[in-house]
Amino acid sequence: MSEQLVDYSSLSDEAKNHAREDFITFYIQQFKADNLEVVSNLADDQDLAMVNHLIGENNFQTTDQLVPLCERMVPGSFDRILESLGVEFNQDGEPEQTWNAWERAIHASLPVED
């Protein structure tokens, strides 16, 4: 029997912290690779602007340095972004699939131009 999956807002505070930290790592990597199209299409522009400004101003730092900075400065923006993505999580805050797999699945579902 598989574990029940829930949306981000239904997670416990501890599970949200885990899910948010995991997503922040993915987000920073995508920001540095200039590959935020999928997230940008699903999330609120104001939250994205807040997060992107913080990361952009501190882009000289490593991902490991940026994660706690984002956790401290813009956790609410990341909470709202996560709520907008429609991803389901197990009770521990692990996403149903890895963030990279989630992104690939969305790209694969997009129509291809001739």
LUMFI-671652 format. One record per atom (N, C-alpha, C): residue in one letter; z, x negated, y. Coordinates in steps of 0.02 Angstrom, whole numbers, padded with zeros to 5 digits, always signed. Layout:
REM LUMFI-671652
aZXY...
//
This chain:
REM LUMFI-671652
m+00000-00042-00058m+00000+00000+00000m+00000-00045+00062s-00044-00030+00109s-00048-00072+00169s+00004-00049+00220e+00023-00095+00262e+00073-00081+00314e+00042-00035+00367q+00083+00009+00393q+00059+00055+00445q+00044+00016+00509l-00013+00033+00539l-00033+00001+00601l-00018+00048+00659v+00000+00019+00716v+00016+00058+00776v-00018+00027+00836d-00022+00066+00890d-00050+00039+00951d+00003-00004+00986y-00019-00041+01035y+00025-00089+01069y+00086-00055+01099s+00078+00002+01130s+00134+00035+01164s+00188+00058+01115s+00172+00064+01051s+00221+00086+01001s+00261+00030+00970l+00245-00032+00987l+00281-00089+00959l+00350-00096+00990s+00395-00128+00952s+00461-00145+00980s+00452-00199+01033d+00502-00210+01074d+00498-00262+01126d+00484-00330+01095e+00517-00345+01040e+00507-00410+01007e+00436-00417+00981a+00410-00364+00951a+00341-00366+00925a+00291-00370+00983k+00305-00335+01039k+00262-00340+01098k+00260-00412+01123n+00317-00444+01126n+00319-00514+01149n+00275-00558+01105h+00280-00548+01039h+00239-00587+00993h+00164-00572+01003a+00148-00508+01007a+00078-00488+01016a+00050-00514+01082r+00090-00509+01135r+00068-00531+01201r+00056-00607+01201e+00102-00645+01173e+00095-00718+01172e+00032-00739+01133d+00021-00706+01077d-00039-00720+01036d-00102-00704+01076f-00102-00646+01109f-00161-00627+01148f-00171-00672+01209i-00117-00692+01242i-00123-00737+01300i-00157-00802+01278t-00139-00829+01222t-00171-00890+01197t-00246-00879+01189f-00265-00823+01157f-00336-00807+01148f-00369-00799+01216y-00338-00763+01261y-00367-00749+01327y-00380-00814+01365i-00332-00858+01366i-00339-00921+01401i-00397-00961+01372q-00402-00963+01306q-00458-00999+01274q-00524-00968+01294q-00528-00902+01297q-00589-00868+01317q-00603-00880+01391f-00552-00881+01433f-00561-00895+01504f-00590-00965+01513k-00562-01014+01479k-00586-01083+01485k-00658-01091+01459a-00678-01048+01412a-00746-01050+01384a-00793-01003+01422d-00768-00971+01475d-00807-00923+01514d-00837-00869+01469n-00793-00839+01428n-00816-00791+01377n-00770-00730+01376l-00763-00697+01433l-00718-00640+01437l-00755-00573+01443e-00818-00571+01423e-00858-00511+01432e-00827-00450+01396v-00806-00459+01334v-00780-00402+01296v-00716-00375+01327v-00669-00419+01341v-00606-00398+01372v-00620-00367+01440s-00664-00398+01478s-00678-00373+01546s-00708-00303+01546n-00744-00286+01495n-00774-00219+01491n-00723-00165+01473l-00666-00186+01445l-00617-00137+01422l-00554-00132+01466a-00540-00184+01504a-00477-00186+01541a-00488-00171+01615d-00433-00156+01649d-00433-00140+01720d-00448-00202+01762d-00491-00194+01811d-00511-00250+01853d-00453-00281+01891q-00405-00241+01912q-00348-00268+01950q-00305-00313+01906d-00292-00292+01844d-00254-00334+01798d-00291-00398+01782l-00356-00392+01770l-00396-00452+01756l-00396-00499+01815a-00400-00473+01876a-00400-00515+01936a-00334-00553+01943m-00279-00519+01930m-00213-00552+01934m-00208-00609+01884v-00227-00595+01822v-00223-00645+01769v-00271-00703+01782n-00333-00686+01799n-00383-00738+01810n-00366-00782+01870h-00337-00753+01921h-00316-00793+01979h-00263-00843+01958l-00213-00820+01922l-00159-00865+01900l-00187-00921+01856i-00228-00903+01807i-00256-00955+01762i-00302-01001+01801g-00344-00973+01844g-00390-01015+01883g-00354-01065+01927e-00300-01043+01959e-00262-01088+02003e-00227-01143+01964n-00215-01132+01900n-00179-01179+01858n-00220-01203+01799n-00286-01200+01806n-00331-01216+01751n-00328-01289+01729f-00298-01331+01769f-00290-01401+01751f-00239-01409+01694q-00197-01358+01684q-00147-01361+01631q-00177-01344+01564t-00144-01365+01511t-00167-01350+01443t-00149-01277+01427t-00179-01252+01374t-00163-01185+01350t-00088-01179+01336d-00060-01230+01303d+00012-01228+01287d+00055-01225+01349q+00032-01252+01404q+00070-01248+01467q+00058-01182+01503l-00002-01155+01496l-00019-01092+01530l+00012-01030+01498v+00022-01031+01433v+00050-00972+01400v+00118-00953+01429p+00167-00999+01433p+00231-00978+01462p+00226-00960+01536l+00181-00991+01572l+00171-00974+01642l+00146-00901+01648c+00098-00883+01607c+00073-00814+01607c+00127-00765+01585e+00166-00784+01535e+00221-00742+01512e+00271-00729+01568r+00282-00779+01608r+00331-00773+01663r+00303-00736+01723m+00239-00748+01740m+00212-00724+01803m+00174-00657+01798v+00140-00643+01743v+00098-00583+01739v+00105-00546+01672p+00165-00538+01645p+00170-00504+01580p+00147-00431+01584g+00161-00397+01639g+00141-00327+01646g+00065-00319+01645s+00030-00366+01676s-00044-00363+01674s-00069-00371+01603f-00039-00417+01566f-00060-00425+01496f-00041-00364+01454d+00016-00334+01469d+00034-00272+01432d-00019-00219+01443r-00040-00208+01505r-00090-00157+01519r-00158-00175+01489i-00176-00239+01490i-00239-00260+01458i-00236-00244+01383l-00181-00263+01351l-00174-00250+01280l-00177-00176+01264e-00146-00135+01305e-00148-00062+01294e-00219-00035+01300s-00260-00067+01341s-00329-00041+01352s-00378-00062+01298l-00361-00109+01256l-00409-00136+01208l-00418-00093+01146g-00371-00049+01131g-00378-00006+01072g-00366-00042+01006v-00333-00099+01009v-00318-00137+00948v-00254-00111+00917e-00252-00110+00851e-00192-00089+00816e-00156-00150+00788f-00090-00144+00783f-00047-00199+00762f-00002-00178+00706n+00020-00227+00665n+00072-00211+00617n+00138-00212+00655q+00191-00193+00622q+00257-00186+00655q+00283-00252+00684d+00258-00308+00661d+00280-00373+00686d+00241-00396+00747g+00189-00358+00766g+00149-00376+00824g+00087-00416+00808e+00072-00422+00743e+00010-00456+00723e-00047-00406+00729p-00103-00426+00762p-00159-00379+00767p-00189-00367+00698e-00222-00310+00692e-00254-00290+00629e-00301-00346+00603q-00336-00376+00649q-00379-00433+00633q-00368-00486+00687t-00390-00547+00674t-00381-00599+00724t-00418-00580+00787w-00398-00608+00843w-00432-00593+00906w-00505-00615+00904n-00518-00672+00873n-00587-00695+00868n-00629-00648+00825a-00600-00623+00770a-00636-00575+00727a-00647-00510+00765w-00597-00488+00803w-00604-00427+00844w-00662-00434+00892e-00665-00491+00926e-00719-00502+00975e-00787-00504+00940r-00791-00538+00883r-00855-00541+00846r-00877-00472+00823a-00830-00430+00802a-00847-00363+00779a-00875-00321+00837i-00847-00328+00896i-00873-00291+00953i-00943-00316+00971h-00952-00382+00972h-01018-00410+00986h-01069-00385+00935a-01049-00383+00871a-01095-00362+00818a-01114-00288+00825s-01071-00248+00855s-01085-00177+00862s-01128-00160+00922l-01140-00209+00966l-01180-00196+01025l-01254-00191+01007p-01292-00149+01043p-01363-00144+01029p-01398-00209+01048v-01450-00225+01011v-01488-00285+01023v-01554-00266+01057e-01568-00301+01111e-01631-00288+01146e-01688-00322+01109d-01747-00291+01114d-01808-00320+01083d-01837-00372+01127
//
